[in-house]
Amino acid sequence: MFSLKGKTCVVTGAGKGIGRGICLAYAAQGAKIVGAARGEADLAALAAEITASGGAIAVQPTDVTDPAQLESLATLAQTRFGRIDAWVNNAGGFVPNADAMTDMIDVKETTIEAMFRLNVTAQILGAQVAARAMRASGHGGLLLFMSSIDSLYAAPGGEGVYAACKAAINSLTQTMAVELGQYRIRVNAIAPAVVVTPLTQPWFPTPEIQQQRSALYPMGRLGQPEDIAAAAVYLASDEAAWVSGAVLLISGGAVYTSDPYRYLTNLAAQTPP
């Protein structure tokens, strides 16, 4: 079950963290990989690892906010491997603006626009490129978005714009699933809770802090890239042929974010009695 042999899977943000984990899992199940990221060294390391294990991979440095580069990525997949069966819109995150992690009342317009460009506009553009290729091929495929637990619950204290972007992804997933179903193109999203990656590692500078955060999850630990990759394998497989329009929460049993509680606790500590 869940074999991806014969499929070509494009993954953005493939150099590190969740994207890298998805690439490795897809390759282990027999898929041909097309990896995209901004870091050439990360892509080279990924290609070397998959090639050494007998897998097939092509990589290309890509800025997902540039439509021309997304078109070039799709062309690479089709030229090198003949088709696109899955396109994983994984690249995203926080822009490096100083106010990107502030309360909503203080977020600047430029930051809002940059966050939506990276986490919504770029995702739509990537999905359009992939969907057009899949429609033209006639064999359908999977568009997989990366949402977040923040899209479902309050995320105060610096993640409000990010959460709004991911909520937009959930809506896009459902709309595109309806529109593209006629072409046998499935559209789904994965909504992880906190996963330990190079992006989130600074949040846990000590083992004690990581353990404190882990205690907020019923399963008693934070997520790992392999947890998300396993779901991505299922959604790309033929066993998920009737799964479309779904937003799959992968959160170690958490059905809320810890953000409101941490925010209000910090606020109480700062408020004079």
C-alpha positions in Angstrom: 0.0 0.0 0.0 0.9 3.7 -0.5 3.4 3.0 -3.2 4.3 6.0 -5.3 6.2 4.1 -7.9 6.0 5.8 -11.3 4.8 9.1 -9.9 6.6 12.4 -10.2 6.3 14.7 -7.1 7.3 18.3 -7.0 8.1 19.7 -3.5 8.8 23.4 -2.8 10.8 24.3 0.3 12.5 21.0 -0.2 15.9 21.9 1.3 15.1 21.7 5.0 12.5 20.6 7.6 9.1 19.3 6.5 9.8 19.7 2.8 13.0 17.7 3.0 11.2 15.0 5.0 8.5 14.8 2.4 11.0 14.4 -0.4 12.8 11.6 1.4 9.5 9.8 2.2 8.3 10.1 -1.4 11.6 8.8 -2.7 11.5 5.9 -0.3 8.1 4.9 -1.8 9.4 5.0 -5.3 8.5 8.5 -6.5 10.7 10.6 -8.7 11.4 13.9 -6.9 11.7 17.4 -8.2 12.9 19.5 -5.3 12.8 23.3 -5.1 14.3 25.7 -2.5 16.3 28.9 -2.3 19.4 27.2 -0.8 21.5 25.5 -3.4 23.7 23.8 -0.8 20.6 22.3 0.8 19.3 21.1 -2.5 22.6 19.5 -3.4 22.7 17.6 -0.1 19.1 16.4 -0.6 19.9 15.2 -4.2 23.0 13.4 -3.0 21.1 11.6 -0.3 18.3 10.5 -2.6 20.7 9.5 -5.4 22.8 7.5 -3.0 19.8 5.5 -2.0 18.9 4.7 -5.6 16.3 7.3 -6.1 15.7 9.7 -9.0 15.7 13.5 -8.3 16.1 16.8 -10.1 16.5 20.0 -8.1 16.3 23.6 -9.0 16.8 26.8 -6.9 13.4 28.5 -6.9 11.8 31.6 -5.4 8.1 30.6 -5.2 7.0 34.3 -5.2 8.3 34.6 -8.8 5.8 33.2 -11.3 8.5 32.6 -14.0 10.5 30.5 -11.7 7.4 28.4 -10.8 6.8 27.9 -14.5 10.4 26.8 -15.0 10.1 24.3 -12.1 7.1 22.7 -13.8 9.0 22.6 -17.1 11.9 20.8 -15.4 9.6 18.2 -13.9 7.9 17.5 -17.3 11.2 17.6 -19.3 13.1 15.4 -16.9 10.4 12.9 -15.8 7.5 13.4 -18.3 4.7 14.4 -15.9 3.6 15.9 -12.6 1.6 13.7 -10.3 1.8 15.7 -7.1 2.8 19.3 -6.4 3.4 20.1 -2.7 3.2 23.8 -1.9 5.4 23.5 1.2 7.6 26.7 1.0 6.3 29.5 3.2 6.8 30.9 6.7 7.7 34.3 8.2 9.2 37.2 6.3 12.2 38.7 8.0 10.6 42.0 8.9 11.2 43.3 12.4 7.4 43.5 13.1 6.5 40.1 11.7 6.1 38.7 15.2 4.1 41.5 16.9 0.5 41.9 18.0 -1.8 42.6 15.1 -2.3 46.2 16.1 1.4 46.9 15.4 1.9 44.9 12.2 2.9 47.2 9.3 1.2 47.1 6.0 4.4 46.1 4.2 4.7 43.1 6.4 1.1 42.0 5.9 1.6 42.3 2.1 4.9 40.3 2.2 3.4 37.6 4.4 0.4 37.2 2.1 2.7 37.2 -1.0 4.7 34.4 0.4 2.0 32.3 2.1 -1.1 32.9 -0.1 -0.3 34.4 -3.5 2.7 32.2 -4.1 0.7 29.1 -3.2 -2.0 30.0 -5.6 0.5 30.6 -8.4 2.2 27.3 -7.8 -1.1 25.5 -7.7 -2.1 27.1 -11.0 1.1 26.0 -12.7 0.7 22.5 -11.5 -3.0 22.2 -12.2 -2.6 23.4 -15.8 0.0 20.7 -16.4 -2.2 18.1 -14.8 -5.2 19.2 -16.7 -3.3 19.1 -20.0 -2.0 15.6 -19.3 -5.4 14.1 -18.6 -4.2 11.9 -15.8 -5.1 14.1 -12.8 -3.0 14.4 -9.7 -2.6 16.0 -6.3 -2.2 19.6 -5.2 -1.1 19.5 -1.5 -1.0 22.7 0.5 0.7 23.2 3.9 -1.7 24.8 6.3 -1.3 25.0 10.1 -3.1 24.4 13.4 -2.9 28.2 13.6 -5.4 28.4 10.8 -8.1 26.8 13.0 -7.6 28.5 16.3 -6.4 31.8 17.7 -2.7 32.6 17.3 -2.1 35.9 19.2 1.3 37.3 20.2 3.0 37.4 16.8 1.4 34.8 14.6 -1.8 36.5 13.7 -0.9 37.3 10.1 0.6 33.9 9.6 -2.6 32.3 10.9 -4.7 34.4 8.6 -2.6 33.3 5.6 -3.1 29.6 6.6 -6.8 30.1 7.1 -6.9 31.4 3.5 -5.1 28.2 2.4 -7.9 26.1 4.0 -10.5 28.0 2.0 -8.5 27.7 -1.2 -8.1 24.0 -0.7 -11.9 23.5 -0.6 -12.6 25.8 -3.5 -10.0 24.4 -5.8 -11.1 20.8 -4.9 -14.5 21.6 -6.3 -13.2 23.4 -9.4 -10.5 20.8 -10.3 -12.3 17.6 -9.4 -13.6 17.5 -13.0 -10.0 17.0 -14.1 -9.4 14.3 -11.5 -7.1 16.7 -9.7 -7.4 16.3 -5.9 -6.6 19.2 -3.6 -5.8 18.7 0.1 -4.0 20.4 2.9 -2.1 19.3 5.9 -2.4 21.4 9.1 0.5 20.6 11.5 1.0 21.7 15.0 4.5 22.6 16.1 7.1 20.5 14.2 10.8 20.6 15.2 12.6 22.0 12.1 15.4 24.5 11.6 12.7 27.2 11.4 11.2 26.4 14.8 14.4 25.3 16.6 15.1 28.8 18.0 11.8 28.5 19.9 13.3 25.8 22.0 16.8 26.9 23.0 17.0 24.4 25.8 15.8 20.8 26.4 13.7 22.2 29.3 11.8 24.6 27.1 11.2 21.9 24.5 9.8 19.6 27.2 7.6 22.4 28.6 6.1 22.9 25.1 5.8 19.1 24.6 3.7 18.8 27.7 1.0 20.9 26.0 0.4 18.0 23.5 -1.7 15.0 24.6 0.9 12.7 22.9 3.6 14.2 25.0 6.0 15.3 22.3 6.4 17.8 19.5 6.0 16.8 15.8 8.8 15.7 13.6 9.1 16.1 9.8 8.5 12.4 9.4 5.1 12.8 11.0 4.0 15.2 8.3 5.8 13.3 5.5 3.8 10.1 6.3 0.5 11.9 5.8 1.9 13.4 2.6 2.7 9.9 1.3 -0.8 8.8 1.9 -2.4 11.8 0.2 -0.2 11.3 -2.9 -1.0 7.6 -3.1 -3.8 5.9 -5.0 -5.3 4.8 -1.7 -6.3 8.5 -1.3 -8.1 8.6 -4.7 -11.4 9.8 -3.1 -9.8 12.3 -0.7 -10.1 15.9 -1.8 -11.0 19.1 -0.2 -9.6 17.8 3.2 -7.6 19.8 5.7 -5.9 17.1 7.8 -4.9 18.2 11.3 -1.7 16.5 12.5 -1.1 17.8 16.0 -0.3 15.1 18.5 -3.9 15.2 19.8 -4.0 18.9 20.4 -7.2 20.6 19.4 -6.2 24.1 20.2 -3.0 26.2 20.0 -1.0 27.0 23.1 -0.7 30.6 21.9 -3.7 32.2 23.7 -2.7 30.7 27.0 0.9 31.7 26.7 -0.1 35.2 25.6 -2.5 35.7 28.5 -0.1 34.3 31.0 2.6 36.7 29.8 0.1 39.6 29.8 -0.9 38.8 33.4 2.7 38.7 34.5 3.3 42.2 33.0 0.2 43.7 34.5 0.6 45.4 37.9 -1.6 44.0 40.7 
